[in-house]
């Protein structure tokens, strides 16, 4: 009985995905995949780098990331910040911590858990807080 339920569930998921995909949803228009693959978009630094506020804070991004493509196949951020390009672009190099996987193994490529940069790094902005914020930087930080 359990194999039958599993089969019916998988068939329903596949059918639902097919129907959804055929309803005119064009994922190529998603903001994550609309940029050029080879990085012909130049994003100049728009602001100076802000100081960190606590230990291991992910640095904020001092430029716009509008139109950046970050998918499982392409990462626009690494076209400037990657180990093969940072010296020529002048961008900060990806941290060595980004090459360690969840089992502590070091790789020559960015770990999948660190590949999607915008999970932790955000563009810096001077927007007013939506709610009151009483956060104070840790001693020795935020200067």
Residue frames relative to the residue before (quaternion, step in Angstrom):
aa qw qx qy qz dx dy dz
X 1.0000 0.0000 0.0000 0.0000 0.00 0.00 0.00
X 0.6487 0.5342 -0.3217 0.4363 3.59 0.97 -0.87
X 0.6442 0.5031 -0.3476 0.4594 3.68 0.90 -0.72
X 0.6307 0.5341 -0.3348 0.4526 3.60 1.04 -0.74
X 0.6505 0.5043 -0.3089 0.4765 3.59 0.96 -0.87
X 0.6408 0.5216 -0.3160 0.4663 3.58 0.98 -0.85
X 0.6566 0.5126 -0.3032 0.4628 3.59 0.93 -0.91
X 0.6715 0.4939 -0.2992 0.4643 3.59 0.86 -0.95
X 0.6434 0.5241 -0.3189 0.4579 3.60 0.99 -0.82
X 0.6748 0.4866 -0.2925 0.4714 3.58 0.89 -0.92
X 0.6379 0.5206 -0.3273 0.4635 3.58 0.99 -0.81
X 0.6575 0.5060 -0.3138 0.4618 3.60 0.95 -0.83
X 0.6442 0.5146 -0.3172 0.4686 3.59 1.00 -0.79
X 0.6612 0.4985 -0.3071 0.4690 3.58 0.95 -0.85
X 0.6596 0.5012 -0.3049 0.4698 3.57 0.92 -0.88
X 0.6503 0.5156 -0.3103 0.4637 3.59 0.96 -0.86
X 0.6526 0.5107 -0.3082 0.4673 3.59 0.98 -0.82
X 0.6447 0.5155 -0.3153 0.4682 3.57 1.01 -0.79
X 0.6508 0.5046 -0.3138 0.4727 3.58 0.92 -0.88
X 0.6518 0.5134 -0.3128 0.4623 3.60 0.93 -0.90
X 0.6796 0.4984 -0.2901 0.4534 3.59 0.90 -0.96
X 0.7126 0.4501 -0.2601 0.4712 3.59 1.05 -0.65
X 0.5682 0.6064 -0.3806 0.4055 3.60 1.25 0.05
X 0.6714 -0.5456 0.2957 0.4050 3.57 1.05 0.68
X 0.4196 0.6794 -0.5005 0.3344 3.60 1.12 0.40
X 0.1052 -0.8021 0.5873 0.0241 3.57 -0.57 1.18
X 0.2456 -0.8096 0.5179 0.1267 3.56 -0.15 1.29
X 0.5479 0.6093 -0.4043 0.4062 3.61 1.20 -0.27
X 0.6478 0.4975 -0.3251 0.4766 3.60 1.22 -0.23
X 0.4285 0.6969 -0.4629 0.3412 3.57 1.28 0.05
X 0.5766 -0.6051 0.4096 0.3656 3.64 -0.99 0.71
X 0.6352 0.5573 -0.3367 0.4154 3.58 1.09 -0.61
X 0.8015 0.2914 -0.1381 0.5037 3.60 1.10 -0.51
X 0.5154 0.6749 -0.4147 0.3271 3.62 1.14 0.28
X 0.5651 0.6028 -0.4031 0.3934 3.60 1.16 -0.16
X 0.6113 -0.5453 0.4134 0.3976 3.54 -1.27 0.22
X 0.5415 -0.6676 0.4105 0.3042 3.54 -0.96 0.87
X 0.7690 0.3786 -0.2060 0.4721 3.60 0.89 -0.81
X 0.5777 -0.6605 0.3570 0.3201 3.57 1.17 0.44
X 0.2643 0.7764 -0.5359 0.2004 3.60 0.86 0.80
X 0.5545 0.5623 -0.4035 0.4620 3.58 1.28 -0.07
X 0.1847 -0.7767 0.5944 0.0966 3.58 -0.77 1.03
X 0.1007 -0.8008 0.5898 0.0288 3.57 -0.72 1.06
X 0.2004 -0.7993 0.5542 0.1172 3.61 -0.14 1.21
X 0.5617 -0.5694 0.4680 0.3759 3.54 -1.19 0.52
X 0.2374 -0.8090 0.5280 0.1018 3.56 -0.69 1.08
X 0.7780 0.1454 -0.0697 0.6072 3.56 1.23 -0.46
X 0.5348 -0.5792 0.4773 0.3881 3.55 -1.20 0.33
X 0.6014 -0.5694 0.4093 0.3828 3.56 -1.19 0.47
X 0.3516 -0.7283 0.5512 0.2054 3.54 -0.96 0.91
X 0.5381 -0.6254 0.4488 0.3435 3.58 -1.10 0.64
X 0.5249 -0.6132 0.4866 0.3340 3.55 -1.22 0.51
X 0.3591 -0.7609 0.5092 0.1811 3.57 -1.14 0.66
X 0.7927 0.0549 -0.0376 0.6060 3.58 1.26 -0.22
X 0.6717 -0.4984 0.3653 0.4086 3.56 -1.28 0.39
X 0.8554 0.1105 -0.1303 0.4890 3.56 -1.00 0.97
X 0.3135 0.7272 -0.5443 0.2770 3.61 1.12 0.53
X 0.4253 -0.6667 0.5315 0.3035 3.61 -0.90 0.79
X 0.4703 -0.6729 0.4747 0.3174 3.64 -0.77 0.90
X 0.4207 -0.6743 0.5373 0.2823 3.56 -1.12 0.65
X 0.5083 -0.6677 0.4702 0.2734 3.56 -1.21 0.60
X 0.2842 -0.8105 0.4886 0.1534 3.64 -0.60 1.09
X 0.7138 0.3582 -0.2562 0.5446 3.60 1.19 0.48
X 0.6325 -0.5263 0.4049 0.3987 3.55 -1.28 0.26
X 0.1830 -0.7635 0.6059 0.1287 3.55 -1.16 0.60
X 0.2792 0.7710 -0.5195 0.2403 3.58 1.24 0.39
X 0.8249 0.2072 -0.1741 0.4963 3.55 -0.85 0.98
X 0.4492 0.6821 -0.4744 0.3286 3.61 1.19 0.04
X 0.2843 -0.7427 0.5840 0.1629 3.54 -1.03 0.82
X 0.1157 0.7510 -0.6410 0.1085 3.56 -0.73 1.12
X 0.1707 0.7627 -0.5934 0.1925 3.52 -0.28 1.35
X 0.7001 -0.4394 0.3171 0.4650 3.58 -1.23 -0.05
X 0.7228 0.4335 -0.2453 0.4790 3.62 1.19 -0.44
X 0.7986 0.1684 -0.0545 0.5753 3.59 1.11 -0.64
X 0.0300 -0.7741 0.6320 0.0202 3.55 -1.02 0.82
X 0.3344 -0.7811 0.4986 0.1715 3.57 -0.25 1.31
X 0.5961 0.5815 -0.3681 0.4136 3.61 1.03 -0.66
X 0.6898 0.4989 -0.2801 0.4437 3.57 0.94 -0.91
X 0.5415 0.6149 -0.4132 0.3974 3.60 1.19 -0.25
X 0.7334 0.3133 -0.2248 0.5599 3.59 1.23 -0.32
X 0.7721 0.3898 -0.1815 0.4680 3.57 0.94 -0.91
X 0.4952 0.6866 -0.4118 0.3374 3.60 1.25 -0.16
X 0.6594 -0.5402 0.3579 0.3813 3.56 -1.23 0.44
X 0.6696 0.4999 -0.3014 0.4592 3.61 1.15 -0.51
X 0.8036 0.3372 -0.1412 0.4696 3.60 1.14 -0.45
X 0.5306 0.6827 -0.4156 0.2821 3.61 1.07 -0.51
X 0.6293 0.5472 -0.3519 0.4252 3.62 1.02 -0.63
X 0.7163 0.4293 -0.2572 0.4863 3.59 1.03 -0.71
X 0.7004 0.4567 -0.2790 0.4722 3.62 1.11 -0.55
X 0.4084 -0.7161 0.4716 0.3132 3.58 1.15 -0.52
X 0.4892 0.6573 -0.4299 0.3791 3.58 1.28 0.10
X 0.5670 -0.5676 0.4480 0.3946 3.61 -1.13 0.49
X 0.4799 -0.6730 0.4902 0.2766 3.57 -1.05 0.83
X 0.5874 -0.5510 0.4587 0.3755 3.55 -1.20 0.60
X 0.5382 -0.6478 0.4424 0.3082 3.56 -0.95 0.92
X 0.5665 -0.6034 0.4354 0.3541 3.61 -1.05 0.69
X 0.5747 0.5983 -0.3847 0.4048 3.62 1.13 -0.50
X 0.6226 0.5758 -0.3310 0.4139 3.59 1.18 -0.52
X 0.6569 0.5056 -0.3036 0.4698 3.59 1.28 -0.13
X 0.5981 0.5478 -0.3552 0.4648 3.59 1.30 0.11
X 0.3243 -0.7604 0.5277 0.1953 3.58 -0.76 1.01
X 0.7338 -0.4481 0.2820 0.4256 3.58 -1.28 0.09
X 0.6719 0.4691 -0.2942 0.4920 3.59 1.27 -0.32
X 0.5814 -0.6140 0.3587 0.3954 3.58 1.30 0.15
X 0.4953 0.6523 -0.4308 0.3789 3.60 1.26 0.16
X 0.3048 -0.7548 0.5551 0.1709 3.57 -0.89 0.96
X 0.1391 -0.7957 0.5886 0.0322 3.54 -0.94 0.98
X 0.5221 -0.6171 0.4744 0.3486 3.59 -1.26 0.18
X 0.7009 0.3696 -0.2599 0.5519 3.59 1.29 -0.05
X 0.6365 -0.5290 0.3919 0.4017 3.56 -1.24 0.44
X 0.5114 -0.6610 0.4691 0.2855 3.55 -0.94 0.96
X 0.5816 -0.5988 0.4129 0.3642 3.61 -0.99 0.72
X 0.6673 0.5051 -0.3225 0.4423 3.61 0.99 -0.68
X 0.7273 0.3700 -0.2337 0.5286 3.60 1.24 -0.22
X 0.4529 0.7440 -0.4046 0.2787 3.60 1.29 -0.04
X 0.7222 0.3978 -0.2402 0.5124 3.60 0.99 -0.78
X 0.3042 -0.8424 0.4206 0.1443 3.53 0.29 1.40
X 0.7080 0.4960 -0.2738 0.4216 3.57 0.93 -0.91
X 0.4437 0.6469 -0.4819 0.3904 3.59 1.23 0.26
X 0.7953 0.2435 -0.1136 0.5433 3.59 1.09 -0.72
X 0.7365 0.3707 -0.2136 0.5241 3.59 0.97 -0.84
X 0.0643 -0.7981 0.5990 0.0056 3.57 -0.92 0.94
X 0.5492 -0.5837 0.4605 0.3815 3.58 -1.13 0.50
X 0.4135 -0.7017 0.5153 0.2667 3.58 -0.92 0.86
X 0.0143 -0.7963 0.6035 -0.0397 3.52 -1.10 0.75
X 0.3988 -0.6964 0.5410 0.2515 3.53 -1.26 0.38
X 0.2670 0.7860 -0.5144 0.2152 3.58 1.19 0.51
X 0.4980 -0.6388 0.4957 0.3133 3.55 -1.12 0.68
X 0.5473 -0.6228 0.4373 0.3484 3.61 -1.00 0.75
X 0.4965 -0.6507 0.4924 0.2962 3.56 -1.10 0.74
X 0.7644 0.1339 -0.0791 0.6257 3.55 1.15 -0.70
X 0.6537 -0.5070 0.3714 0.4215 3.58 -1.21 0.41
X 0.1055 -0.7965 0.5949 0.0242 3.54 -0.97 0.89
X 0.0827 -0.8158 0.5721 0.0167 3.57 -0.60 1.14
X 0.2844 0.7880 -0.5005 0.2183 3.59 1.25 0.41
X 0.1131 -0.7627 0.6349 0.0491 3.55 -1.03 0.87
X 0.5014 -0.6547 0.4629 0.3251 3.61 -0.88 0.86
X 0.5808 -0.5644 0.4525 0.3732 3.55 -1.21 0.52
X 0.6547 -0.5096 0.3724 0.4159 3.59 -1.18 0.54
X 0.8119 0.2318 -0.2015 0.4965 3.57 -0.87 1.00
X 0.6765 0.4482 -0.2907 0.5070 3.61 1.26 -0.04
X 0.7577 0.4214 -0.2821 0.4108 3.54 -1.33 0.19
X 0.5785 0.5775 -0.3860 0.4276 3.59 1.18 0.42
